[in-house]
Amino acid sequence: MDKKKGATPLICHGHSRPVVDLFYSPITQDGFFLISGSKDSNPMLRNGETGDWIGTFLGHKGAVWSSCLDKNALRAATASADFSAKLWDALSGDELHSFAHKHIVRACAFSEDTKLLLTGGMEKILRIYDLNRADAPPRELENTPSSVRTVAWLHSDQTILSSCTDLSGVRLWDVRSGKIVRTLETKSPVTSAEVSQDGRFITTADGSSVKFWDANHFGVVKSYEMPCNIESASLEPKHCNKFVAGGEDMWVHVYDFHTGSEIDFYLLGYMSRFVKSWKFFQLCFVIYSCGQLIWRGCNKGHHGPVHCLRFAPGGESYASGSEDGTIRIWQSNPVDHHQEPDASVASEPTRDMKDATDAVANKIVDLQIAKQGETSESVGVKASETLEANLVASEN
């Protein structure tokens, strides 16, 4: 993939219906991989970096609500509305086993040691399958208070996390006893739950709230209110310094983990690498909302609600899946990673740069962005030209 074009999302077509789940494998000797679940019943495997299609797992007869890969990306698992969960050979695409259920299966997850498969769904039962004895009856945890929406493993497979479709909170199960030992309280049903790569945080989305929990002591570390109902959120895995969230407004928002502030383009810290490049201005757009101008990185593009978001294992990119049936892969930092920063240019935006940006904002107001007969695109071009001129002036 051309890193210089990284800020423009890679658009991955192939699904004919909404994309409802995404999962990245860990980094393997062959790279890392992305699997997607869709209402079209055909989970797809892709190169995690380029988004290139590798194969489609054929066999389900209903929507695939959940999909995952084991830590070596050698096997895949899927959970479907056809009352089954399936185990696949990720190299050949062959179905290895089908686990019959009595109702829709909404979630699945491999254990850390890849020996077990956890499933949950509309039956209100968590099932644990021993993959070394796939034909053996599963262990069942039957005290789930409602239909299961998400599942995950914690603490070296000693704890299970689950959320429900119509009840608030996240329930933590002790695997040995099969009992719920704790509930993490939320105001709304949890639509997304993710355990961070280093095992320190649990990221949840409920209603318009994104929360980060200490995965060992289970206290709330951070809690932020979003501008709309959020369906999914994901924490950057390498530095844990930012997170992405998306939902009903069709945007993919990027936020600072420590402050909860949405990251504006001139605060990215990488702006200095682009001040002399026209490409930088192509990465930005302007919206006019509630009488206030907001400049942000290029994170709009879906034509339907965002259902799922996940960071790549190295944190260099993140993927979004939407009602529009596409997957988009976005670069975390819209820069040429092969280009070393110019030591003569500050790595953080200077006051002059911010003043120049403010001048552009004032100029846009003068241009009357909402004036009839002039498109927002033409105004954006004028704004970009003005910004370039102001930045050049600020350097001299």
Helices and strands as residue ranges (DSSP letters): G 3-5, E 10-12, E 19-24, E 33-38, E 44-47, E 53-56, E 64-69, E 75-80, E 84-89, E 95-100, E 105-110, E 116-121, E 126-130, G 131-133, E 139-141, E 148-154, E 159-164, E 168-174, E 179-195, E 201-206, E 209-214, E 220-225, E 230-235, E 242-247, E 252-256, G 265-267, G 271-273, H 278-282, E 284-289, E 292-297, E 306-311, E 317-322, E 327-331, H 351-367, H 376-395
